[in-house]
């Protein structure tokens, strides 16, 4: 047996050694040497395999886990008595690998994609289209196939801007009008009231007096809760509004003798308090306290288990405060006879399970935004037992895993529904050709078919703009907006975090630029900007929308992937570690750059996020002409790496000697892309070094002193 270092053996060994179930996130923390309070409390830092891959980034660990899953060395298994929570387990094949390791398991894997095949347009399809004549006018061949396909279970992968709403409504119309399915036997389910209203209006135009049910999950459940209220409750129960949620929370703080400042200072880090306004933090706190109860029910965790998880993560005082607030929320809901959105679906599922004869039966169920389905919604779909299921979604736009949605329901569709058909809508009708090409390049690792652009390019479609600091960036964006020729309501400014939104809003106020602010916390997702308002939004709050011009600010490595702990209590209780935060951050970046119709301005400081590969950046940056410097009004100086420079060779030489000392390949220390970024960013301290992709806290602690010294000596 070779003595050569084998990273995958460390991973398999850790899974075998640990007495508690490990998910992706926790395993990555343990094996890279994270000394967090949670790991110490669970005594995971005492394991033999703790910190056995200290040179790995978590991204590298996740890729290695994906490879081990792909090769069936490991698998996810549900924990006892809870089918929704899964942890990693070594398979029989993995046990054999531990006994007789292969020479090396490389990080790269032969991965052909999640789906066995996408159905193509056949000659037989074209004959059907011809026979149907005018009823399919205005649809592409892919859209036509999705509308008329007759398989029992169908998943339609609909890329950004591909016309999925049109396909959904046309299919519902086709089933009712051409296939003579009774309208009351067709149900279409979407996620937002806005999408529901749009589909209702379209179908009303197509079928006067339409009786096809168009619902959100919540509106459907609410109808049945009201219909059978006497059987479900022994009193009148109302839906809790967002205003009522605020009132309840304020009342709870008073009853617990807690001030807003005291709770915020306990809950958030000092950096978070310093860099965000109090209103944003307060809304975020309220959202988190209610969301943790949603997470508990979505993952079938008992209330006592939830309390234990909170106790295990925080010190006694903080844990007591959070638990008191959560208990009070549950108590107030009961006292005031209120149900929230999660209660709606939980109570409906419970009622249907006990009274199966009451479950409505549909011949056809159509589900929109299938990539956002969570465990409760999936269970609800299964309870309906539709004769035919047509689901539309896009795995590339799955960005709500942090609050419970499960991307595996769309990725594993063929396993969950054997014999299903996988279709695609691959033409983007929204964006110019360059934007679509950039999107394909960024998301390429998901191995989904590239999108094609229906439109040709306009002038200067994509601009990359680098700035010296955030203040200059915000000034540039504000002044650039004034120069745009389109209507203000055709402009989006998108950012990763609320903090970025707040900073830019100050600059917009100075120039009297009106804006509509959209964030997940402030619940303004159904408002529309007036003609003289731009939309200022986090990426999470903008999905599904589009604009002529999009500014994507803060698109650098310090924000993508986001390293901040945005929802502390949710991070504390997450035990469903199939959620991959890094992969979701990539999809979030993709959602941002796929919003524009005509122009995309990608603005950043420091190093551009590593999701934009060098070759695609070089290609589009040639046409990037916007340059601005608030302080000097001169062109911004762009740092470029020079592989012949002394710094480049010094760092490369140091990397080689360090890898020899540690008996590992040089790329374990840092890879060539990170080397290029070091020469570009020229970090002068640990904080700047940590913004370079590939340098987390462990590597900074281990190598930071030497790297900063080499940079300062050679720049």
C-alpha positions as CSV (number, residue, x, y, z in Angstrom):
1,X,0.0,0.0,0.0
2,X,1.3,3.4,-0.9
3,X,2.1,6.0,1.8
4,X,1.0,8.8,-0.5
5,X,-1.4,11.3,1.1
6,X,-5.0,10.6,0.2
7,X,-7.5,13.3,1.2
8,X,-10.6,11.2,0.5
9,X,-9.4,8.6,3.1
10,X,-9.4,11.4,5.8
11,X,-13.0,12.2,4.9
12,X,-14.1,8.6,5.0
13,X,-12.2,8.1,8.3
14,X,-13.9,11.1,9.9
15,X,-17.4,9.9,9.0
16,X,-16.6,6.5,10.4
17,X,-15.0,7.9,13.6
18,X,-17.7,10.4,14.5
19,X,-20.3,9.2,16.9
20,X,-22.8,11.9,15.9
21,X,-24.2,12.3,12.4
22,X,-22.2,14.7,10.2
23,X,-23.6,16.7,7.4
24,X,-21.7,18.6,4.7
25,X,-21.2,21.9,6.6
26,X,-20.2,20.3,9.9
27,X,-17.9,17.8,8.3
28,X,-16.1,20.6,6.4
29,X,-15.7,22.6,9.6
30,X,-14.2,19.6,11.5
31,X,-11.8,18.4,8.8
32,X,-10.4,21.9,8.1
33,X,-9.8,22.6,11.7
34,X,-12.5,25.1,12.6
35,X,-12.4,25.6,16.4
36,X,-15.9,27.0,16.8
37,X,-17.9,26.8,20.0
38,X,-20.2,24.2,18.5
39,X,-17.4,21.9,17.6
40,X,-15.8,22.2,21.0
41,X,-19.1,21.6,22.7
42,X,-19.6,18.5,20.7
43,X,-16.0,17.5,21.4
44,X,-15.4,17.1,17.7
45,X,-12.0,18.8,18.1
46,X,-10.8,15.7,20.0
47,X,-11.4,13.4,17.0
48,X,-8.3,11.8,15.4
49,X,-9.4,13.2,12.0
50,X,-10.0,16.8,13.3
51,X,-8.0,19.3,11.1
52,X,-6.6,16.6,8.9
53,X,-7.2,18.8,5.8
54,X,-6.2,22.2,7.2
55,X,-5.0,23.4,3.7
56,X,-8.4,22.7,2.1
57,X,-11.0,25.4,1.6
58,X,-14.6,24.3,2.4
59,X,-15.3,24.5,-1.3
60,X,-12.6,21.8,-1.9
61,X,-14.2,19.6,0.8
62,X,-17.6,20.0,-0.7
63,X,-16.2,19.0,-4.2
64,X,-14.5,16.0,-2.6
65,X,-17.8,15.0,-0.9
66,X,-19.6,15.3,-4.2
67,X,-17.0,13.0,-5.8
68,X,-17.4,10.5,-3.0
69,X,-21.2,10.6,-3.4
70,X,-20.8,10.2,-7.1
71,X,-18.5,7.2,-6.7
72,X,-20.9,5.7,-4.1
73,X,-18.3,5.7,-1.3
74,X,-20.7,7.6,0.9
75,X,-24.4,8.3,1.0
76,X,-27.0,10.3,2.9
77,X,-29.1,8.4,5.4
78,X,-32.0,9.7,7.5
79,X,-31.4,9.8,11.2
80,X,-33.7,7.5,13.3
81,X,-37.3,8.6,13.5
82,X,-36.8,11.6,11.2
83,X,-36.9,11.0,7.4
84,X,-36.2,14.6,6.6
85,X,-32.9,15.0,8.3
86,X,-30.0,13.2,6.6
87,X,-26.4,12.7,7.6
88,X,-23.4,11.2,5.8
89,X,-22.7,7.5,6.0
90,X,-19.9,5.3,4.6
91,X,-21.2,2.6,2.2
92,X,-19.9,-0.9,1.8
93,X,-17.9,0.3,-1.2
94,X,-16.5,3.1,1.0
95,X,-15.6,0.5,3.7
96,X,-13.6,-1.4,1.1
97,X,-11.9,1.8,0.0
98,X,-10.8,2.4,3.6
99,X,-9.3,-1.0,3.7
100,X,-7.6,-0.9,0.3
101,X,-7.3,2.8,-0.8
102,X,-6.9,3.5,-4.5
103,X,-3.8,5.5,-5.5
104,X,-5.6,8.9,-5.4
105,X,-9.0,10.4,-5.8
106,X,-8.7,13.7,-7.7
107,X,-10.9,16.6,-7.0
108,X,-12.2,16.7,-10.6
109,X,-14.8,14.2,-11.5
110,X,-16.5,12.8,-14.6
111,X,-19.9,14.2,-14.0
112,X,-22.3,14.3,-16.9
113,X,-25.2,16.0,-15.2
114,X,-28.1,15.3,-12.9
115,X,-30.6,14.0,-15.5
116,X,-30.2,10.9,-17.7
117,X,-31.4,12.7,-20.8
118,X,-33.3,15.7,-22.0
119,X,-36.0,14.8,-24.6
120,X,-35.2,16.3,-28.0
121,X,-37.7,17.6,-30.6
122,X,-38.4,14.7,-32.9
123,X,-40.0,14.4,-36.4
124,X,-43.0,12.9,-34.7
125,X,-43.3,16.0,-32.5
126,X,-43.2,18.2,-35.5
127,X,-46.0,16.3,-37.2
128,X,-48.1,16.7,-34.0
129,X,-47.4,20.5,-34.0
130,X,-48.4,20.7,-37.7
131,X,-51.7,18.8,-37.0
132,X,-52.6,21.2,-34.1
133,X,-52.3,24.2,-36.4
134,X,-53.0,27.6,-35.0
135,X,-53.5,26.6,-31.4
136,X,-49.8,26.6,-30.8
137,X,-49.0,29.8,-32.7
138,X,-46.3,32.0,-31.1
139,X,-44.6,29.1,-29.2
140,X,-41.2,27.7,-29.9
141,X,-40.9,24.0,-30.6
142,X,-39.6,23.4,-27.0
143,X,-42.5,25.3,-25.6
144,X,-44.9,23.4,-27.8
145,X,-43.6,20.1,-26.7
146,X,-43.9,21.1,-23.0
147,X,-47.5,22.2,-23.6
148,X,-48.8,19.0,-25.3
149,X,-46.5,16.3,-23.7
150,X,-48.6,13.4,-22.4
151,X,-46.4,11.6,-20.0
152,X,-47.7,11.1,-16.4
153,X,-44.8,12.9,-14.7
154,X,-42.9,15.7,-16.4
155,X,-40.2,18.0,-15.3
156,X,-39.5,21.0,-17.5
157,X,-36.2,22.8,-16.8
158,X,-37.0,26.4,-17.7
159,X,-33.9,28.6,-17.9
160,X,-34.0,32.3,-17.0
161,X,-36.2,34.3,-19.4
162,X,-37.4,31.2,-21.3
163,X,-41.2,31.9,-21.0
164,X,-42.2,29.4,-18.4
165,X,-45.3,31.3,-17.2
166,X,-46.5,31.3,-20.8
167,X,-46.0,27.5,-21.1
168,X,-47.8,26.8,-17.8
169,X,-50.8,28.9,-18.7
170,X,-50.9,27.5,-22.3
171,X,-50.7,23.9,-21.0
172,X,-53.6,24.5,-18.5
173,X,-55.6,26.0,-21.4
174,X,-54.6,23.1,-23.7
175,X,-55.7,20.5,-21.2
176,X,-59.1,22.2,-20.6
177,X,-59.9,23.3,-24.2
178,X,-58.3,20.7,-26.4
179,X,-58.0,17.6,-24.2
180,X,-61.4,18.2,-22.5
181,X,-60.2,17.8,-19.0
182,X,-62.8,19.3,-16.6
183,X,-61.5,22.7,-15.4
184,X,-62.1,21.9,-11.8
185,X,-59.8,18.9,-12.2
186,X,-56.8,21.1,-13.1
187,X,-54.8,22.8,-10.4
188,X,-51.8,25.1,-11.0
189,X,-49.7,26.0,-8.0
190,X,-47.1,28.8,-7.8
191,X,-45.2,30.6,-5.0
192,X,-46.2,34.3,-5.0
193,X,-49.5,36.2,-5.2
194,X,-48.1,38.2,-8.0
195,X,-47.4,35.1,-10.1
196,X,-50.8,33.7,-9.2
197,X,-52.5,36.9,-10.3
198,X,-50.6,37.0,-13.6
199,X,-51.6,33.4,-14.4
200,X,-55.2,34.1,-13.5
201,X,-55.4,37.1,-15.8
202,X,-53.8,35.3,-18.7
203,X,-56.2,32.3,-18.3
204,X,-59.2,34.6,-18.0
205,X,-58.3,36.1,-21.3
206,X,-57.9,32.7,-22.9
207,X,-61.0,31.0,-21.2
208,X,-63.7,33.5,-20.3
209,X,-65.3,32.4,-17.0
210,X,-62.2,30.3,-16.3
211,X,-62.7,27.7,-13.5
212,X,-59.1,26.3,-13.5
213,X,-57.7,26.7,-9.9
214,X,-54.6,28.9,-9.8
215,X,-53.3,29.0,-6.3
216,X,-50.2,29.5,-4.1
217,X,-49.5,26.7,-1.7
218,X,-50.8,29.0,1.1
219,X,-54.0,30.2,-0.7
220,X,-54.9,26.6,-1.5
221,X,-54.4,25.5,2.1
222,X,-56.2,28.5,3.5
223,X,-59.3,27.7,1.4
224,X,-59.5,24.2,2.9
225,X,-58.8,25.4,6.5
226,X,-61.7,27.8,6.2
227,X,-63.9,25.2,4.5
228,X,-63.4,22.6,7.3
229,X,-62.6,25.1,10.1
230,X,-65.1,23.4,12.5
231,X,-63.5,20.1,12.0
232,X,-59.9,21.3,12.4
233,X,-60.2,24.0,15.2
234,X,-62.5,24.5,18.1
235,X,-62.4,28.2,17.7
236,X,-62.1,30.9,15.0
237,X,-58.5,31.1,13.7
238,X,-57.2,33.9,11.5
239,X,-54.1,34.3,9.3
240,X,-51.3,36.3,11.0
241,X,-50.5,39.4,9.0
242,X,-46.9,40.8,8.9
243,X,-48.1,43.8,10.9
244,X,-49.5,41.5,13.5
245,X,-46.2,39.7,13.6
246,X,-44.4,43.0,14.4
247,X,-47.0,43.8,17.1
248,X,-46.6,40.4,18.8
249,X,-42.8,40.7,18.8
250,X,-42.8,44.2,20.3
251,X,-45.2,43.0,23.0
252,X,-43.0,40.0,23.8
253,X,-39.9,42.2,24.3
254,X,-41.9,44.3,26.8
255,X,-43.2,41.3,28.7
256,X,-39.6,39.9,28.9
257,X,-38.3,43.4,30.0
258,X,-35.9,43.5,27.0
259,X,-35.0,46.6,25.1
260,X,-34.5,46.5,21.3
261,X,-30.9,47.5,21.7
262,X,-30.2,44.9,24.3
263,X,-31.6,42.1,22.1
264,X,-29.8,43.3,19.0
265,X,-26.5,43.6,20.8
266,X,-26.9,40.0,22.1
267,X,-28.0,38.5,18.9
268,X,-25.7,40.1,16.3
269,X,-21.9,40.4,16.2
270,X,-20.3,43.7,16.9
271,X,-19.3,44.1,13.2
272,X,-22.9,43.4,12.2
273,X,-24.2,46.0,14.7
274,X,-21.6,48.6,13.5
275,X,-22.2,48.1,9.8
276,X,-26.1,48.0,9.6
277,X,-28.8,50.4,10.6
278,X,-31.0,49.4,13.5
279,X,-34.2,49.1,11.5
280,X,-32.7,46.5,9.1
281,X,-31.3,44.5,12.1
282,X,-34.6,44.6,13.9
283,X,-36.6,43.3,10.9
284,X,-33.9,40.6,10.4
285,X,-34.2,39.6,14.1
286,X,-38.0,39.3,13.9
287,X,-37.7,37.3,10.6
288,X,-35.2,34.9,12.2
289,X,-37.2,34.2,15.3
290,X,-40.3,33.3,13.3
291,X,-38.2,31.5,10.6
292,X,-36.6,29.2,13.1
293,X,-40.0,27.9,14.0
294,X,-40.7,27.4,10.2
295,X,-37.4,25.5,9.9
296,X,-38.4,23.3,12.9
297,X,-41.6,22.2,11.3
298,X,-40.2,21.9,7.8
299,X,-37.6,19.4,9.1
300,X,-39.9,17.5,11.5
301,X,-38.0,18.5,14.6
302,X,-39.8,18.4,17.9
303,X,-40.0,21.7,19.9
304,X,-37.9,20.2,22.6
305,X,-35.2,19.2,20.1
306,X,-35.2,22.8,18.8
307,X,-34.7,24.1,22.3
308,X,-31.8,21.7,22.8
309,X,-30.2,22.7,19.5
310,X,-30.3,26.4,20.6
311,X,-28.9,25.5,24.0
312,X,-26.1,23.6,22.4
313,X,-25.0,26.5,20.3
314,X,-25.2,29.6,22.5
315,X,-24.1,30.5,26.0
316,X,-26.7,30.1,28.8
317,X,-27.8,33.8,28.8
318,X,-28.2,34.1,25.0
319,X,-29.8,30.7,24.7
320,X,-32.3,31.6,27.4
321,X,-33.3,34.9,25.7
322,X,-33.8,33.2,22.3
323,X,-35.8,30.3,23.8
324,X,-38.0,32.7,25.9
325,X,-38.8,34.7,22.7
326,X,-39.6,31.6,20.7
327,X,-41.8,30.1,23.5
328,X,-43.7,33.4,23.7
329,X,-44.3,33.5,19.9
330,X,-45.9,30.1,20.1
331,X,-47.9,31.1,23.2
332,X,-49.1,34.4,21.6
333,X,-50.2,32.7,18.4
334,X,-52.3,30.3,20.4
335,X,-53.8,33.0,22.7
336,X,-54.7,35.3,19.8
337,X,-56.0,32.4,17.6
338,X,-53.5,33.0,14.8
339,X,-51.9,30.8,12.2
340,X,-48.9,31.7,10.1
341,X,-48.0,30.6,6.6
342,X,-46.2,27.4,7.8
343,X,-49.2,26.6,10.0
344,X,-51.4,26.8,7.0
345,X,-49.7,23.9,5.2
346,X,-48.9,21.9,8.4
347,X,-52.5,22.0,9.6
348,X,-53.8,21.1,6.1
349,X,-51.4,18.1,5.8
350,X,-52.5,17.0,9.3
351,X,-56.2,17.3,8.4
352,X,-55.8,15.5,5.1
353,X,-53.8,12.6,6.7
354,X,-56.6,12.1,9.2
355,X,-59.4,12.6,6.7
356,X,-58.1,11.2,3.4
357,X,-61.6,11.2,1.9
358,X,-61.5,15.0,2.1
359,X,-58.4,15.3,-0.1
360,X,-59.4,16.9,-3.4
361,X,-58.5,14.9,-6.4
362,X,-57.1,16.4,-9.6
363,X,-56.3,14.9,-12.9
364,X,-53.6,17.4,-13.6
365,X,-51.4,19.3,-11.1
366,X,-49.0,21.9,-12.5
367,X,-46.3,23.2,-10.1
368,X,-44.3,26.5,-10.8
369,X,-40.9,27.3,-9.4
370,X,-40.3,23.7,-8.5
371,X,-36.7,24.4,-7.4
372,X,-38.0,26.2,-4.4
373,X,-40.1,23.4,-3.0
374,X,-39.5,22.5,0.7
375,X,-40.2,19.3,2.6
376,X,-43.7,20.2,3.7
377,X,-44.7,21.3,0.2
378,X,-43.3,18.1,-1.3
379,X,-45.3,16.1,1.2
380,X,-48.4,18.1,0.3
381,X,-47.9,17.4,-3.4
382,X,-47.6,13.7,-2.6
383,X,-50.8,13.8,-0.5
384,X,-52.7,15.1,-3.5
385,X,-51.7,12.1,-5.6
386,X,-52.4,13.7,-8.9
387,X,-52.9,11.5,-11.9
388,X,-50.5,13.7,-13.8
389,X,-47.8,16.0,-12.4
390,X,-46.2,18.8,-14.5
391,X,-43.4,20.7,-12.7
392,X,-41.5,23.7,-14.0
393,X,-38.3,25.0,-12.4
394,X,-34.7,25.8,-12.8
395,X,-32.0,24.3,-10.5
396,X,-29.7,27.2,-11.5
397,X,-32.1,29.5,-9.6
398,X,-32.5,27.6,-6.4
399,X,-31.5,30.3,-3.8
400,X,-33.7,29.7,-0.8
401,X,-32.0,26.7,0.8
402,X,-31.1,28.8,3.8
403,X,-34.8,28.9,4.8
404,X,-35.7,25.4,3.9
405,X,-36.2,24.8,0.2
406,X,-34.6,21.6,-1.1
407,X,-32.8,21.6,-4.4
408,X,-32.7,17.8,-4.3
409,X,-36.4,17.6,-5.1
410,X,-35.8,19.0,-8.6
411,X,-32.4,17.3,-9.1
412,X,-33.7,13.9,-8.1
413,X,-37.0,14.2,-10.0
414,X,-36.3,11.0,-12.0
415,X,-35.6,9.0,-8.9
416,X,-38.7,10.3,-7.1
417,X,-40.9,9.8,-10.1
418,X,-39.6,6.8,-12.1
419,X,-40.4,6.9,-15.8
420,X,-40.7,10.7,-15.9
421,X,-39.9,12.9,-18.8
422,X,-37.3,15.7,-18.6
423,X,-37.9,18.6,-21.0
424,X,-36.1,21.9,-21.3
425,X,-36.8,25.5,-22.3
426,X,-33.4,26.6,-23.5
427,X,-34.0,29.9,-25.3
428,X,-33.6,33.0,-23.3
429,X,-36.0,35.7,-24.6
430,X,-35.0,38.3,-22.0
431,X,-31.3,39.1,-22.3
432,X,-28.8,40.1,-25.0
433,X,-26.4,37.4,-26.3
434,X,-23.4,38.5,-24.3
435,X,-25.3,38.4,-21.0
436,X,-26.6,34.9,-21.8
437,X,-23.0,33.8,-22.6
438,X,-21.7,35.1,-19.3
439,X,-24.5,33.4,-17.4
440,X,-23.7,30.0,-19.1
441,X,-20.1,30.4,-18.3
442,X,-20.7,31.2,-14.6
443,X,-23.1,28.3,-14.0
444,X,-21.4,25.8,-16.3
445,X,-20.3,23.4,-13.5
446,X,-23.9,22.4,-12.9
447,X,-23.7,20.6,-16.2
448,X,-27.1,21.7,-17.4
449,X,-27.6,22.6,-21.1
450,X,-26.5,26.1,-22.1
451,X,-29.2,28.6,-22.8
452,X,-29.4,30.3,-26.3
453,X,-30.2,33.9,-26.7
454,X,-33.1,35.0,-28.9
455,X,-31.8,38.6,-29.0
456,X,-28.7,40.0,-30.6
457,X,-26.3,42.3,-28.7
458,X,-26.8,46.0,-28.2
459,X,-23.9,48.4,-27.7
460,X,-21.8,47.9,-24.6
461,X,-23.9,45.0,-23.2
462,X,-21.6,44.2,-20.3
463,X,-19.3,46.5,-18.3
464,X,-16.9,45.4,-15.5
465,X,-16.0,48.4,-13.3
466,X,-13.4,48.2,-10.6
467,X,-13.2,50.8,-7.8
468,X,-10.7,51.6,-5.1
469,X,-13.2,51.5,-2.3
470,X,-16.9,51.2,-1.5
471,X,-17.5,55.0,-1.3
472,X,-16.2,55.5,-4.8
473,X,-18.2,52.6,-6.1
474,X,-21.5,54.0,-4.6
475,X,-20.7,57.4,-6.0
476,X,-20.1,55.9,-9.4
477,X,-23.4,54.0,-9.4
478,X,-25.4,57.0,-8.3
479,X,-23.9,59.3,-10.9
480,X,-24.1,56.7,-13.6
481,X,-27.8,56.2,-13.0
482,X,-28.3,59.9,-13.8
483,X,-26.8,59.4,-17.2
484,X,-29.1,56.5,-18.3
485,X,-31.6,57.2,-21.0
486,X,-34.2,54.7,-20.0
487,X,-37.0,55.2,-17.6
488,X,-36.0,55.0,-13.9
489,X,-38.3,52.0,-13.3
490,X,-36.3,50.1,-15.9
491,X,-33.2,50.2,-13.7
492,X,-32.3,47.6,-11.0
493,X,-29.4,48.0,-8.5
494,X,-28.7,44.6,-7.0
495,X,-26.5,43.7,-4.0
496,X,-25.8,40.6,-1.9
497,X,-26.5,42.1,1.5
498,X,-28.7,44.6,3.2
499,X,-25.6,46.5,4.4
500,X,-24.6,47.3,0.7
501,X,-28.1,48.5,0.1
502,X,-28.1,50.8,3.0
503,X,-24.8,52.4,2.1
504,X,-25.8,53.0,-1.5
505,X,-29.1,54.5,-0.5
506,X,-27.3,57.3,1.3
507,X,-25.5,58.2,-1.9
508,X,-28.8,58.0,-3.9
509,X,-30.4,60.3,-1.3
510,X,-27.7,62.9,-1.8
511,X,-28.5,63.1,-5.6
512,X,-32.3,62.9,-4.9
513,X,-32.6,59.7,-6.9
514,X,-35.9,58.1,-5.8
515,X,-35.9,54.3,-5.2
516,X,-38.1,51.4,-4.1
517,X,-36.1,49.2,-1.7
518,X,-36.8,45.5,-1.7
519,X,-35.4,43.1,0.9
520,X,-36.5,39.8,2.2
521,X,-37.0,41.3,5.7
522,X,-39.2,44.3,4.8
523,X,-41.8,42.3,2.8
524,X,-42.2,44.7,-0.1
525,X,-41.9,42.1,-2.8
526,X,-45.3,42.8,-4.3
527,X,-44.8,46.6,-4.8
528,X,-43.9,48.1,-8.1
529,X,-41.7,51.2,-8.6
530,X,-43.2,54.3,-10.0
531,X,-41.9,55.6,-13.3
532,X,-39.3,57.9,-11.6
533,X,-38.1,55.2,-9.1
534,X,-35.3,52.8,-9.6
535,X,-35.4,49.4,-7.8
536,X,-32.7,48.9,-5.1
537,X,-32.8,45.3,-4.0
538,X,-31.0,42.3,-2.5
539,X,-30.7,39.5,-5.0
540,X,-32.9,37.2,-2.9
541,X,-35.8,39.7,-3.2
542,X,-35.6,40.2,-7.0
543,X,-35.7,36.7,-8.4
544,X,-38.2,36.3,-11.2
545,X,-38.1,40.0,-12.2
546,X,-36.2,41.7,-15.0
547,X,-35.1,45.2,-16.0
548,X,-33.6,46.9,-19.0
549,X,-30.4,48.0,-17.1
550,X,-29.0,46.2,-14.1
551,X,-26.2,47.4,-11.8
552,X,-24.7,44.5,-9.8
553,X,-22.7,46.2,-7.0
554,X,-20.2,44.7,-4.6
555,X,-19.6,41.8,-7.0
556,X,-16.1,41.1,-5.6
557,X,-14.7,38.2,-3.7
558,X,-15.4,39.7,-0.3
559,X,-19.1,39.4,-0.8
560,X,-19.3,36.4,-3.1
561,X,-19.5,33.9,-1.5
562,X,-20.9,35.8,1.4
563,X,-18.9,34.9,4.6
564,X,-21.2,36.7,7.0
565,X,-23.6,34.8,9.3
566,X,-26.7,36.6,8.2
567,X,-29.2,34.5,10.1
568,X,-27.5,33.4,13.4
569,X,-30.2,31.3,15.0
570,X,-30.9,29.5,11.7
571,X,-27.2,28.6,11.4
572,X,-27.3,27.4,15.0
573,X,-30.1,24.9,14.5
574,X,-29.3,23.6,11.0
575,X,-28.9,19.9,11.1
576,X,-30.1,19.2,7.6
577,X,-26.7,19.6,6.2
578,X,-27.6,18.5,2.7
579,X,-27.8,22.3,2.2
580,X,-24.7,23.5,0.4
581,X,-24.2,27.2,1.1
582,X,-21.3,27.6,-1.3
583,X,-23.2,26.1,-4.2
584,X,-26.2,28.3,-3.4
585,X,-23.9,31.4,-3.4
586,X,-22.9,30.6,-6.9
587,X,-26.6,30.2,-8.0
588,X,-27.3,33.6,-6.3
589,X,-24.6,35.2,-8.4
590,X,-26.2,33.7,-11.5
591,X,-29.6,35.0,-10.6
592,X,-28.2,38.5,-10.3
593,X,-26.5,38.5,-13.7
594,X,-29.5,37.0,-15.5
595,X,-31.9,39.8,-14.6
596,X,-31.0,42.4,-17.3
597,X,-32.5,42.7,-20.8
598,X,-30.1,45.1,-22.4
599,X,-27.2,46.2,-20.1
600,X,-25.3,44.7,-17.2
601,X,-22.8,46.8,-15.2
602,X,-20.8,44.6,-12.8
603,X,-19.2,46.8,-10.1
604,X,-16.7,45.7,-7.5
605,X,-13.7,46.6,-5.3
606,X,-10.7,44.3,-4.7
607,X,-10.9,41.1,-6.6
608,X,-13.8,40.1,-8.8
609,X,-15.7,37.1,-7.5
610,X,-14.1,33.8,-8.7
611,X,-17.3,32.7,-10.3
612,X,-16.4,34.9,-13.3
613,X,-13.6,32.9,-15.0
614,X,-10.6,34.7,-16.3
615,X,-11.2,33.9,-20.0
616,X,-14.8,35.2,-20.0
617,X,-13.7,38.3,-18.0
618,X,-10.9,39.1,-20.5
619,X,-13.4,38.6,-23.4
620,X,-16.0,41.0,-22.1
621,X,-13.7,43.5,-20.3
622,X,-12.3,44.6,-23.7
623,X,-15.5,46.4,-24.3
624,X,-15.8,47.8,-20.8
625,X,-15.3,51.6,-21.1
626,X,-17.0,52.9,-17.9
627,X,-14.3,54.1,-15.5
628,X,-14.8,56.5,-12.6
629,X,-12.8,57.8,-9.6
630,X,-14.7,60.0,-7.2
631,X,-11.7,61.6,-5.6
632,X,-9.6,62.4,-8.7
633,X,-12.1,62.2,-11.6
634,X,-9.3,60.2,-13.4
635,X,-9.5,56.8,-14.8
636,X,-9.4,54.0,-12.3
637,X,-6.1,52.2,-12.3
638,X,-6.7,48.5,-12.9
639,X,-4.2,46.2,-11.2
640,X,-3.1,43.3,-13.5
641,X,-1.0,40.4,-12.6
642,X,2.2,39.8,-14.5
643,X,3.5,36.3,-14.5
644,X,7.0,37.5,-15.1
645,X,7.0,39.8,-12.1
646,X,9.3,39.2,-9.1
647,X,6.3,38.8,-6.7
648,X,4.7,36.1,-8.9
649,X,7.9,34.0,-8.8
650,X,8.6,34.7,-5.1
651,X,5.1,33.4,-4.2
652,X,5.4,30.5,-6.5
653,X,8.8,29.5,-5.1
654,X,7.5,29.9,-1.5
655,X,4.5,27.8,-2.3
656,X,6.7,25.0,-3.6
657,X,9.0,24.9,-0.6
658,X,6.0,25.0,1.8
659,X,4.4,22.1,0.0
660,X,7.6,20.1,0.2
661,X,7.8,20.8,3.9
662,X,4.2,19.7,4.4
663,X,4.6,16.7,2.1
664,X,1.6,17.7,-0.1
665,X,1.1,19.0,-3.7
666,X,1.6,22.8,-4.2
667,X,-2.1,23.4,-5.1
668,X,-3.0,22.3,-1.6
669,X,-1.3,25.4,-0.3
670,X,-3.1,27.6,-2.9
671,X,-3.9,27.1,-6.6
672,X,-2.8,29.1,-9.6
673,X,-5.9,31.3,-9.7
674,X,-5.2,32.3,-6.1
675,X,-1.6,33.0,-7.0
676,X,-2.9,35.3,-9.8
677,X,-5.2,37.1,-7.3
678,X,-2.5,37.6,-4.8
679,X,-0.5,39.4,-7.4
680,X,-3.5,41.5,-8.4
681,X,-4.9,42.4,-5.0
682,X,-1.5,42.8,-3.2
683,X,-2.9,42.2,0.3
684,X,-1.1,44.3,2.9
685,X,-2.8,42.8,6.0
686,X,-4.7,39.7,7.1
687,X,-8.1,41.3,6.5
688,X,-7.2,42.0,2.8
689,X,-5.7,38.5,2.5
690,X,-8.9,36.9,3.6
691,X,-10.8,38.6,0.7
692,X,-8.7,36.6,-1.7
693,X,-10.5,33.5,-2.9
694,X,-8.9,30.4,-1.4
695,X,-8.0,32.1,1.9
696,X,-10.2,31.3,4.8
697,X,-9.4,31.9,8.5
698,X,-7.4,28.7,8.8
699,X,-5.1,29.4,5.9
700,X,-4.7,33.1,6.9
701,X,-3.7,32.0,10.4
702,X,-1.2,29.4,9.0
703,X,0.3,31.2,6.1
704,X,-0.8,34.9,6.4
705,X,2.4,36.2,8.0
706,X,4.7,34.8,5.3
707,X,2.5,35.9,2.4
708,X,1.9,39.4,3.5
709,X,5.7,39.7,4.1
710,X,6.5,38.5,0.6
711,X,3.9,40.8,-0.9
712,X,5.2,43.9,1.0
713,X,8.8,43.0,0.0
714,X,8.1,42.7,-3.7
715,X,5.4,45.2,-4.6
